[in-house]
């Protein structure tokens, strides 16, 4: 990474994903736990939580009161490059509903820079 993401940048990314998650949940009513779109959005947040922790920005609840899903966090830690590649695939192939182009591009840039850092 050329520069570390700021606290504000990371909060904006996670908040944007939380808004998308809320829209999906509202659309699906009580069946949202069965829909992979919710899981996909949740999974996209995990690299931000990991970097947040590694940079010493504070507790993950400071980044988002919803916290980080431990399953996705373990998946990320197991194979970060593959995980990041999957995040970018989800965004590039349009599998995340309600996402605007600015958030999509910001996330892809974040994942790309983080992926490059892992490949060094």
Order of alpha helices (4+ residues) and beta strands (2+ residues): alpha-alpha-alpha-alpha-alpha-alpha
